[in-house]
Amino acid sequence: MKFKIEHEIKGRMRVHLFQKTMSFKEADILQYYLTELDFVTAVKVYERSQNVAVSFTGDRKQVIDALRKFQYDKVNVPESYIENSGREVNREYWDKLVNQVVIYAAKKLFLPYPVRSALTAVKSLKYIKHGIQTLAAGKIEVPVLDGLAIGVSVFRADYDTASSVMFLLGIGETLEEWTHKKSVGDLARSMSLNVQKVWMVSGDNQVLVSTETIKPGDEVVVHMGSMIPFDGVVTSGEAMVNQASLTGESMPVEKNEGKYVYAGTVVEEGEVIIRVKETKGGTKFEKIVTMIEETEKLKSSVESKAEHLADNLVPYTLVGTGLTYLITRNVTKALAVLMVDFSCALKLAMPIAVLSAIREANMHSITVKGGKFLEAVAEADTIVFDKTGTLTKAEPTVVDVVPFIDVDPDELLKLAACMEEHFPHSMAKAVVDAAKKKNLTHEEKHSKVNYIVAHGISTMVDGKKAIIGSYHFVFDDEGCVIPEGMEERFENLPRQYSHLFLCLEGVLAAVICVEDPVREEAPEVIRLLKEEGFKKIVMMTGDSKRAARSIAKKVGVDEFYFEVLPEDKAKFVEAEKKAGRKVIMIGDGINDSPALSAADAGIAISDGAAIAREVSDITIGADNLYGLVTLKRISNLLMKRIGKNYREIIGINGALIALGVGGIVQPTTSALVHNASTLAISLGSMKNLIE
């Protein structure tokens, strides 16, 4: 590709591409290509001007070489990425906004007054009609005020005022619609499927393959805790499926042979084989968009209060208009009250503030599924952390395999990986990765694998019962024993590591030592969260008291609980809520899902189990925990912005009404200042909260 560097500073470069035009698809392909490069931190492609701004780390030569090598037809971009990029929506609304301003200015400059007046009168019919329809439905709401104000202006032949009011209302509607669509689109895209590989049925075996290779008619296996990657029909097995993302149902639905399942839903219990019917990811995106737009649960209480307050203020505005006329017998002063009301700004600025905050969170790799969850985070005083994968690194590593039977440790690791690879958990991934690093390939030798949440895995291998899991599961629940003469080895297991216990036929075969290091940023994040307003920070884990105390001391939590089960976490959250606290729960595993559901806002780590992401209200990026601090700051600043908006709306519009009634300003001036202030407050609500 040919290009020239137009501007450059350290770590950032803006280039101009030598091509006549750039389509939306080409811009998306280039954006995807550059974003996927390890040394690129941010990319902005401007399809209108064929410019590209790239932020990067390291040597600038890497960027230049990458751009030189780039060819549109050589980049393999997921279809859903292009379909759902949002680029076309942004262009559509920007053009719409510019056209509105240009047309309004052109009318003022080039059309004679009689023609402008006629056009204004015709255009006013839409607003008057809407107001009459609202009134006929028994509602006294904002459209009644708009229709009445515009209608009275036209009736008094004050066409300039009517035209200005309609122009500002139109601009406000476009901005609101644009912000809403963009925020919903960003949210839906981040909630869309991100399944890279699936277990495909091939004869009597299950083969791990890329989702890109799956075609309609293929059969795939979905294990407990995994997301269903495609729409399809169950051909075998039975499962309880969580469909909350599509239907809003709080309870899982039973799915067995012949039942239809949908992409994006999650298997909570059981296991199913499905015959794929639809492989396009766009269907999931469309379903999520519909869900977001239709559900009321996503609105924060401040949004709902603003809407109700806006509608409730309309009758008072009408009464004020009538009283002003009766007292002063002055139509101009009465119109001053009618032209200025609080409701427009309340109904416009509050939703825009919330949606803009959701969009801003998304820019920081934080997915928020609704405004009410930002409000919950702002009000929360208690935060509960699961340990593994949250306060500790998401990728624990195997450091040793201690054998307790006369079998090579690599063979035991191979068996453990064979069992663990079916289930999405950070400890399981550590075992599988350790086997891969040693090039320990295996064939499926076991029968059906049973996963016991927060405990472990049980199966049959070559006719022998094999289990792997926690101390409690292996020794207390399953009654396994330590081989005779191996007690001292067991007592001397390194205590600085977490342990997975592998047993064959009820006898301990190996202990897999897993290093679960604390995230470097965790102590600082805990400190910052306290500064941002959390009064109580708790850690809960299924680990031993010794391991839990060590981590708790390192990160600085206020309380810690050890050897807890999933139901214990949920009970703790419920108890805290009953005590009058607002509770946030953070986790990444299947065992965290009950507590995530119970919390005022459940936060999942983005690379955690699918079910945790599904039932959570917010998802943060997995690279570090600073996203939690950013989320809290955005939530706190949103509430401050909303409070500021209330004060400005009441102050400005109250002053305009007083000035109008006093005869100091004319209705035309009041209407313009009112609408301009509404627009200014709304535009201010679209700004990023964190500078």
C-alpha positions in Angstrom: 0.0 0.0 0.0 1.2 3.5 -0.9 0.9 6.3 1.7 2.7 9.3 3.1 3.3 10.4 6.7 1.5 13.6 7.4 2.2 14.1 11.0 4.3 12.2 13.6 5.1 12.4 17.3 6.7 9.7 19.5 4.3 6.7 19.6 1.8 8.2 17.2 1.6 8.6 13.5 -1.0 10.0 11.0 -0.7 8.8 7.4 -2.6 9.5 4.2 -3.4 6.6 1.9 -3.1 7.1 -1.9 -6.4 5.9 -3.0 -9.3 7.8 -4.5 -12.1 6.6 -2.2 -12.4 4.3 0.8 -15.5 2.2 1.4 -16.8 1.4 4.9 -15.7 -2.2 4.4 -12.2 -1.2 3.4 -11.9 1.0 6.4 -13.0 -1.8 8.7 -10.6 -4.3 7.1 -7.7 -1.8 7.7 -8.9 -1.1 11.2 -9.0 -4.8 12.0 -5.6 -5.5 10.4 -3.8 -2.8 12.4 -5.7 -3.5 15.7 -4.5 -7.1 15.6 -0.8 -6.1 15.6 0.8 -6.5 19.0 2.7 -3.2 18.9 -0.4 -1.1 17.9 -2.3 0.3 20.9 -5.0 2.4 19.1 -6.2 2.9 15.6 -8.6 5.4 14.0 -9.4 5.1 10.2 -11.1 8.1 8.6 -12.7 6.7 5.4 -13.8 10.1 4.2 -10.3 11.6 4.0 -8.4 8.3 3.6 -6.3 9.1 6.7 -5.2 6.7 9.4 -4.0 7.6 12.9 -2.0 4.9 14.6 -0.7 4.9 18.2 2.0 2.3 18.9 4.8 1.1 21.1 8.4 0.4 20.0 10.0 1.2 16.7 8.1 3.3 14.1 9.6 1.1 11.4 7.3 -1.7 12.5 4.2 0.4 11.7 5.6 1.6 8.3 6.5 -2.0 7.3 3.0 -3.2 8.3 1.3 -0.5 6.2 3.5 -1.3 3.2 2.7 -5.0 3.4 -1.1 -4.4 3.8 -3.5 -5.6 1.1 -7.2 -5.6 1.5 -7.7 -9.0 -0.1 -5.1 -10.6 2.0 -6.7 -9.9 5.4 -9.1 -12.5 6.9 -11.6 -10.5 8.8 -14.5 -12.1 10.7 -17.8 -11.4 8.8 -19.5 -10.2 12.0 -16.7 -7.6 12.6 -17.6 -5.8 9.3 -21.3 -6.3 9.6 -21.4 -4.7 13.1 -18.7 -2.1 13.0 -21.0 0.8 13.5 -19.0 2.9 11.0 -21.9 3.4 8.6 -24.3 4.5 11.4 -21.8 7.2 12.5 -21.5 8.5 9.0 -25.3 8.4 8.5 -26.1 10.5 11.6 -23.2 12.9 11.1 -24.4 13.6 7.6 -28.0 14.0 8.9 -26.8 16.5 11.5 -24.8 18.6 9.1 -27.7 18.6 6.6 -30.1 19.8 9.2 -27.8 22.8 10.0 -27.0 23.6 6.4 -30.7 23.4 5.3 -31.8 25.7 8.2 -29.1 28.2 7.4 -29.8 28.1 3.7 -33.5 28.8 4.3 -32.6 31.8 6.4 -30.2 33.2 3.8 -31.8 32.5 0.5 -35.6 32.0 0.9 -37.9 35.0 1.1 -39.8 35.4 4.3 -43.3 34.4 2.9 -41.9 31.1 1.5 -40.1 30.4 4.8 -43.3 31.2 6.7 -45.3 28.8 4.5 -42.8 26.0 5.0 -42.7 26.5 8.7 -46.5 26.4 8.9 -46.6 23.1 7.0 -43.8 21.6 9.1 -45.5 22.6 12.3 -48.5 20.3 11.5 -46.4 17.3 12.5 -45.8 18.6 16.0 -49.3 19.9 16.4 -50.7 16.5 15.3 -48.5 14.6 17.7 -49.5 16.9 20.6 -53.2 16.4 19.8 -52.8 12.6 19.6 -51.0 12.6 22.9 -53.8 14.6 24.5 -56.4 12.4 22.9 -54.8 9.4 24.5 -55.4 11.0 27.9 -51.7 12.0 28.4 -50.4 15.4 29.2 -46.8 15.0 28.3 -44.0 16.8 26.5 -45.4 16.5 22.9 -48.4 18.5 24.1 -46.2 21.4 25.2 -44.2 21.2 21.9 -47.3 21.2 19.8 -48.9 24.0 21.8 -45.8 26.2 21.8 -45.3 25.8 18.0 -49.0 26.1 17.3 -49.4 29.3 19.3 -46.3 30.8 17.5 -47.7 29.9 14.1 -51.2 31.3 15.1 -49.6 34.6 16.2 -47.6 34.6 12.8 -44.4 34.4 14.8 -42.8 32.0 12.2 -39.2 32.7 13.2 -39.8 31.5 16.7 -41.7 28.4 15.5 -39.0 27.6 13.0 -36.2 28.0 15.6 -38.0 25.8 18.1 -38.6 23.0 15.5 -34.9 23.2 14.4 -33.6 22.8 17.9 -36.0 20.0 18.6 -34.9 18.3 15.4 -31.2 18.7 16.3 -31.9 17.3 19.8 -33.8 14.3 18.4 -31.0 13.5 16.0 -28.3 13.7 18.7 -30.3 11.6 21.1 -31.0 8.9 18.4 -27.4 8.9 17.3 -26.0 8.6 20.8 -28.5 5.9 21.7 -27.8 3.8 18.6 -24.1 4.1 18.9 -24.2 3.2 22.6 -26.5 0.3 22.0 -24.4 -0.8 19.1 -21.1 -0.7 21.1 -22.7 -2.6 23.9 -24.2 -5.2 21.7 -21.0 -5.7 19.8 -19.1 -6.3 23.0 -21.7 -8.8 24.1 -21.6 -10.6 20.8 -20.1 -14.1 20.6 -16.4 -14.5 21.0 -16.1 -18.3 20.7 -13.0 -19.3 18.8 -13.0 -23.1 19.0 -15.7 -25.8 19.5 -15.8 -29.6 20.0 -17.0 -31.1 16.8 -18.3 -34.7 16.6 -16.2 -36.7 14.2 -17.3 -40.4 14.2 -16.9 -41.6 17.8 -14.5 -38.8 18.8 -14.7 -35.2 19.7 -12.3 -32.9 17.8 -11.4 -29.4 18.9 -11.7 -27.2 15.7 -12.0 -23.5 14.8 -15.6 -22.1 14.7 -14.7 -20.8 11.2 -14.7 -24.4 9.9 -18.2 -25.3 11.1 -20.9 -25.6 8.5 -24.7 -26.0 8.9 -25.4 -29.7 9.4 -22.2 -30.3 11.5 -22.6 -31.6 15.1 -20.9 -29.9 18.0 -20.7 -30.8 21.7 -21.4 -28.2 24.3 -20.3 -29.0 27.9 -21.6 -27.6 31.1 -20.5 -24.0 31.7 -19.9 -23.3 28.0 -21.6 -21.0 25.6 -23.7 -22.4 22.8 -21.8 -21.1 19.7 -24.5 -21.6 17.0 -28.3 -21.8 16.6 -29.2 -25.5 16.2 -31.2 -28.5 17.3 -30.3 -30.9 20.1 -29.6 -34.4 18.7 -28.4 -36.0 21.9 -28.1 -35.2 25.6 -29.9 -33.1 28.1 -29.1 -29.8 29.7 -30.5 -26.8 31.6 -29.8 -23.7 29.4 -29.6 -20.1 30.6 -31.3 -18.0 27.9 -31.3 -14.7 29.9 -29.4 -12.8 27.3 -32.1 -13.4 24.7 -35.4 -13.8 26.6 -34.7 -12.2 30.0 -35.8 -15.4 31.7 -34.2 -15.8 35.1 -34.5 -19.5 35.3 -32.7 -22.0 33.0 -34.7 -23.9 30.4 -34.6 -27.6 29.9 -33.3 -28.7 26.5 -33.3 -32.2 25.2 -33.5 -34.1 21.9 -35.4 -32.2 19.3 -35.4 -28.8 21.1 -34.0 -25.7 19.4 -31.1 -23.9 21.1 -29.7 -20.4 20.4 -26.3 -19.0 19.9 -25.1 -17.0 22.9 -27.1 -19.0 25.5 -25.2 -21.0 28.1 -25.4 -24.6 29.4 -25.7 -24.4 33.2 -26.0 -28.1 33.8 -25.6 -31.2 31.7 -24.2 -31.6 28.2 -25.8 -31.6 24.7 -24.8 -32.4 21.1 -26.4 -30.0 18.6 -26.8 -30.1 14.9 -25.8 -26.6 13.6 -28.6 -24.7 11.7 -27.1 -21.2 11.6 -23.5 -20.2 11.7 -23.6 -16.4 11.1 -22.8 -14.4 14.2 -24.9 -11.5 13.1 -28.1 -13.2 14.2 -26.9 -13.1 17.8 -26.0 -9.4 17.4 -29.4 -8.5 16.1 -31.1 -10.4 19.0 -29.0 -8.6 21.5 -29.8 -5.2 20.0 -33.5 -6.0 20.1 -33.2 -7.1 23.7 -31.3 -3.9 24.7 -33.7 -1.6 23.0 -36.8 -3.3 24.4 -36.0 -4.1 28.0 -36.8 -1.6 30.7 -34.4 -3.2 33.2 -31.5 -1.5 31.5 -32.7 2.0 32.5 -31.3 3.4 35.7 -33.7 4.8 38.3 -32.3 8.3 37.7 -33.3 8.0 34.0 -36.8 6.7 34.9 -37.2 9.5 37.5 -36.1 12.1 34.9 -38.7 10.8 32.4 -41.5 10.6 35.0 -40.6 14.0 36.4 -40.5 15.5 32.9 -44.0 14.2 32.1 -45.3 15.2 35.5 -44.0 18.8 35.1 -46.0 19.3 31.9 -49.4 20.0 33.6 -47.7 22.5 35.9 -46.3 24.3 32.9 -49.7 24.5 31.3 -51.3 25.8 34.6 -48.5 28.3 34.9 -49.2 29.6 31.4 -52.9 29.9 32.2 -52.3 31.7 35.5 -49.8 34.1 34.0 -52.3 35.1 31.3 -55.2 35.5 33.8 -53.1 37.6 36.1 -51.3 39.8 33.5 -53.8 39.5 30.6 -50.6 39.5 28.5 -50.3 36.9 25.8 -46.5 37.5 25.4 -45.8 36.9 29.1 -48.0 33.8 29.1 -46.1 32.5 26.1 -42.9 33.0 27.9 -44.0 30.3 30.4 -45.2 28.0 27.6 -42.0 28.4 25.5 -39.8 27.4 28.5 -40.3 24.2 30.4 -38.1 21.8 32.3 -39.2 18.6 30.7 -37.4 18.8 27.4 -34.0 19.0 29.0 -34.8 16.4 31.6 -36.0 13.8 29.1 -33.1 14.5 26.7 -30.1 15.1 28.8 -30.4 12.2 31.4 -30.6 9.3 29.0 -27.8 10.8 26.9 -25.6 11.1 30.0 -26.2 7.5 30.9 -25.7 6.1 27.4 -22.6 8.2 26.9 -21.2 6.8 30.2 -21.9 3.2 28.9 -20.1 4.1 25.7 -17.2 5.6 27.5 -16.9 2.5 29.7 -16.8 0.4 26.5 -13.8 2.4 25.4 -12.0 1.1 28.5 -12.9 -2.5 27.7 -15.8 -2.4 30.2 -19.1 -3.8 29.0 -22.1 -2.4 31.0 -25.5 -4.1 30.2 -27.6 -1.2 31.4 -27.6 2.2 33.1 -29.0 0.9 36.4 -25.8 -1.1 36.9 -23.6 2.1 36.7 -25.9 3.6 39.4 -25.5 0.4 41.5 -21.7 0.7 41.3 -21.8 4.4 42.2 -24.0 3.6 45.3 -22.1 0.4 46.3 -20.2 0.4 49.6 -19.2 -3.4 49.6 -17.2 -5.3 47.0 -16.7 -9.0 47.1 -13.8 -10.6 45.1 -13.4 -14.2 44.1 -9.7 -15.0 44.4 -8.7 -17.2 41.5 -8.5 -15.4 38.2 -9.5 -12.1 39.7 -7.1 -11.0 42.5 -4.7 -13.7 41.3 -3.6 -13.9 37.7 -6.0 -15.3 35.2 -3.4 -17.8 33.9 -2.1 -19.9 36.8 0.8 -22.2 35.8 1.7 -25.8 36.7 5.1 -25.8 38.4 5.4 -29.5 39.5 3.7 -32.8 39.3 4.3 -34.9 42.4 3.6 -38.6 41.8 2.3 -40.9 44.5 2.2 -44.1 42.4 4.8 -45.7 40.1 3.9 -43.9 37.0 5.8 -41.3 35.1 4.8 -37.7 36.1 4.3 -36.8 32.4 1.8 -39.6 31.9 -0.1 -38.4 35.0 -0.1 -34.8 33.6 -1.3 -36.1 30.3 -4.2 -37.9 32.0 -5.1 -34.8 34.0 -5.0 -32.6 30.9 -7.3 -35.1 29.1 -9.9 -34.7 31.8 -9.5 -31.0 32.4 -9.6 -29.8 28.8 -13.4 -30.1 28.6 -14.1 -27.4 31.2 -13.5 -23.7 31.2 -11.7 -22.8 34.4 -8.3 -21.1 35.0 -6.9 -24.1 36.9 -8.0 -26.5 34.3 -6.4 -24.3 31.6 -3.1 -24.3 33.5 -3.1 -28.1 33.4 -3.9 -28.3 29.7 -1.3 -25.6 28.9 1.4 -27.5 30.9 0.7 -30.6 28.8 0.9 -28.6 25.6 4.3 -27.1 26.5 5.7 -30.6 27.0 4.1 -31.8 23.7 2.1 -34.4 25.6 -0.6 -35.3 23.0 -3.3 -37.7 24.0 -6.3 -39.6 22.6 -9.7 -39.6 24.3 -9.6 -42.6 26.6 -12.3 -41.7 29.1 -16.0 -42.0 29.0 -18.5 -39.2 29.9 -16.9 -36.6 32.1 -18.9 -35.3 35.1 -18.0 -31.8 36.4 -19.0 -31.1 40.0 -19.1 -27.3 40.5 -16.4 -25.9 42.8 -15.2 -29.5 43.5 -13.7 -31.3 40.6 -14.1 -33.8 37.8 -15.0 -37.5 37.8 -14.8 -40.0 34.8 -13.8 -43.5 33.8 -10.5 -44.2 32.1 -9.7 -47.7 30.7 -12.4 -49.0 33.1 -10.9 -47.3 36.1 -12.5 -44.4 38.0 -10.5 -41.3 37.8 -11.1 -38.0 39.7 -9.3 -34.7 39.9 -10.1 -31.8 42.1 -9.9 -30.1 45.5 -8.8 -31.7 48.8 -12.3 -31.6 50.1 -13.7 -33.3 47.0 -11.1 -36.0 46.7 -10.6 -37.0 50.3 -13.8 -35.9 52.1 -16.5 -36.5 49.4 -14.9 -39.3 47.5 -13.0 -41.0 50.3 -9.8 -41.4 48.5 -6.7 -42.5 50.4 -2.9 -41.7 50.3 -0.8 -44.7 49.2 0.9 -46.5 52.1 4.3 -45.1 52.9 3.6 -41.8 51.1 2.3 -39.9 54.0 5.6 -38.0 54.6 5.7 -36.9 50.9 2.2 -35.7 51.2 3.0 -33.7 54.4 6.0 -32.1 52.6 4.1 -30.8 49.6 5.2 -27.2 48.9 2.7 -24.9 50.7 3.3 -21.8 48.6 1.3 -23.4 45.7 -2.3 -24.4 45.2 -2.9 -28.2 44.8 -5.0 -30.3 42.4 -5.3 -33.9 43.5 -5.5 -36.7 40.9 -6.8 -40.1 42.1 -7.3 -43.5 40.3 -9.6 -46.1 41.8 -9.8 -44.2 45.1 -6.0 -43.9 45.6 -4.0 -40.7 45.3 -2.0 -40.8 42.1 -0.5 -37.3 41.9 -0.6 -33.8 43.2 -0.3 -31.1 40.7 1.2 -28.0 42.1 -0.1 -24.8 40.6 1.3 -21.4 41.0 -1.4 -18.8 41.4 0.5 -15.5 41.7 -1.2 -12.3 42.8 -1.8 -9.7 40.1 0.9 -7.1 40.4 -1.7 -4.3 40.4 -4.1 -5.9 42.9 -2.8 -4.1 46.1 -2.9 -0.7 44.4 -6.4 -1.4 42.9 -7.7 -2.3 46.4 -6.3 0.9 47.8 -7.8 3.0 45.0 -11.2 1.3 45.3 -11.2 2.4 49.0 -10.4 5.9 48.0 -13.3 5.9 45.5 -15.8 5.1 48.2 -15.9 1.3 49.0 -16.1 0.8 52.8 -15.8 -3.0 52.9 -13.7 -5.2 50.5 -14.0 -8.9 50.9 -12.2 -11.9 49.3 -13.8 -15.4 49.1 -12.2 -18.5 47.9 -12.4 -22.3 47.9 -8.8 -22.5 48.8 -7.4 -23.4 52.3 -7.2 -21.0 55.1 -3.4 -20.8 54.8 -3.5 -19.9 51.1 -6.4 -17.5 51.6 -4.7 -15.6 54.4 -1.5 -15.2 52.4 -3.3 -13.7 49.4 -5.6 -11.5 51.6 -2.5 -10.1 53.4 -0.7 -9.3 50.2 -3.6 -7.4 48.5 -5.0 -5.7 51.6 -8.7 -6.8 51.7 -10.7 -6.1 54.9 -12.1 -9.6 55.3 -11.5 -13.0 53.7 -13.4 -16.3 53.7 -11.9 -19.7 52.7 -13.2 -23.2 51.6 -16.4 -21.6 50.4 -18.9 -23.2 48.0 -20.8 -21.3 45.3 -23.9 -21.2 47.5 -21.9 -19.7 50.4 -20.8 -16.8 48.2 -24.4 -16.1 47.1 -25.6 -16.4 50.8 -22.9 -13.9 51.9 -24.0 -11.4 49.2 -27.7 -11.8 50.2 -26.8 -11.3 53.9 -24.9 -8.1 53.1 -27.8 -6.8 51.1 -30.3 -7.5 53.9 -27.9 -5.6 56.3 -28.6 -2.6 54.1 -25.4 -2.6 52.0 -25.1 -2.2 48.3 -23.0 -5.1 47.1 -20.8 -5.6 44.0 -19.5 -9.2 43.2 -16.5 -9.9 41.0 -15.7 -13.4 39.6 -14.7 -15.4 36.6 -15.8 -19.0 37.1 -18.8 -21.2 36.9 -18.8 -21.3 40.7 -19.2 -17.5 40.9 -22.4 -17.3 38.9 -24.9 -17.6 41.8 -23.2 -14.7 43.6 -22.9 -12.6 40.5 -26.7 -13.0 40.0 -27.4 -12.1 43.6 -25.3 -8.9 43.8 -26.7 -5.4 43.0 -24.2 -5.5 40.1 -22.2 -8.6 39.1 -18.9 -8.1 37.4 -17.2 -10.8 35.4 -13.6 -11.0 34.0 -13.8 -11.1 30.2 -11.8 -14.3 29.7 -13.6 -16.2 32.5 -16.3 -18.9 32.1 -19.0 -18.1 29.6 -21.8 -18.6 32.2 -20.1 -16.0 34.5 -20.1 -13.4 31.6 -23.6 -14.3 30.7 -25.2 -13.8 34.2 -23.0 -10.8 35.0 -24.2 -7.2 34.6 -20.8 -5.8 33.7 -17.7 -7.3 32.1 -14.2 -5.9 32.5 -11.1 -6.7 30.5 -8.8 -9.5 31.7 -5.5 -7.7 31.3 -5.6 -5.9 34.6 -7.9 -4.8 37.5 -7.6 -1.1 37.0 -10.8 -1.4 34.9 -12.6 -1.7 38.3 -11.3 1.7 39.4 -12.2 3.2 36.0 -15.7 1.7 36.3 -16.2 3.2 39.8 -14.9 6.6 38.7 -17.2 6.7 35.6 -20.1 5.7 37.8 -19.4 8.3 40.5 -18.8 11.0 37.9 -22.0 10.0 36.1 -24.1 10.6 39.2 -22.3 14.0 39.7 -23.1 14.9 36.1 -26.7 14.0 36.5 -27.0 16.1 39.7 -25.3 19.0 37.9 -27.7 18.6 34.9 -30.7 18.8 37.3 -29.3 22.0 38.9 -28.6 23.7 35.5 -31.9 22.7 34.0 -33.9 24.0 37.0 -31.7 27.2 37.3 -31.7 28.2 33.7 -35.3 27.5 32.9 -36.5 28.8 36.2 -34.7 32.1 35.5 -36.1 32.3 31.9 -39.7 31.8 33.2 -39.2 34.5 35.8 -37.7 36.9 33.2 -40.5 36.2 30.7 -43.2 36.7 33.3 -41.5 40.0 34.3 -41.6 41.1 30.7 -37.8 41.4 30.6 -37.3 38.9 27.7 -39.6 38.1 24.8 -41.0 34.6 24.2 -38.8 34.2 21.1 -35.7 34.9 23.1 -36.9 32.6 25.9 -37.5 29.8 23.5 -34.2 30.2 21.8 -32.2 30.4 25.1 -34.3 27.4 26.5 -33.6 25.2 23.5 -30.0 26.3 23.2 -29.4 25.5 26.9 -31.1 22.1 26.5 -28.9 21.4 23.5 -25.8 22.6 25.4 -26.6 20.5 28.4 -27.2 17.4 26.2 -23.9 18.0 24.3 -22.2 18.4 27.6 -23.7 15.1 28.7 -22.0 13.4 25.7 -18.5 14.4 26.8 -16.2 11.8 28.4 -16.4 11.8 32.1 -12.7 10.9 32.6 -10.5 13.4 30.9 
